[in-house]
Structure formats: structure tokens, C-alpha cells
């Protein structure tokens, strides 16, 4: 299964998963969801409003970065938050 995810199927259906991620329709759908639900700024600090002003070019740039494997997510900081009234904690991830 892991090999199939990395190299893709040979039945001419798909070869890699990443090409589905950077497909224009996938990126557009992701942007539509973020913009419609009042998403907040990303780890780069860019607001949804600022991204929207030039979203076509910005989505194209994201596509090209993903396609060229030059887009690398920032590490995530894991923090533990005490739950009120007990000794339990919950994990939260932050950029």
C-alpha cells in the first residue's frame, strides 16, 4: 500500500497522489472553503482578504511550489494544555 501511494498505480489511472493535491480544481476548492468559512491568517501571516486580492496568481504559485517540491510546511509546535478540574491534559498543535 505504501509503495502504491508513493509510486502510484500502473493501470493508467494515477501515478502519484501529489498531482491530485496540486490540481487546480483541488486548490480552488480548498480556497473556496477557507474563504467561505472566515479562515484566519496562515503561518506566513497573510490574511484571507489579502490572499483574495490576487488569489488566481497565488493559487498558481502554490501549485508550482507543490509541483516542484519546493513548498515545505513549517514545523508544528505541540503543547499540552491542562484540563480544568483534573490531572488530565490535552494536546494542541500550533504553528
Secondary structure by P-SEA (a helix, b strand, c coil): ccccccccccccccccaaaaaacaaaaaaaaaaaaaaccccccccccaaaaaacaaaaaaaaaaaaaaccccccbbbbbbbbcccccbbbbbbcc
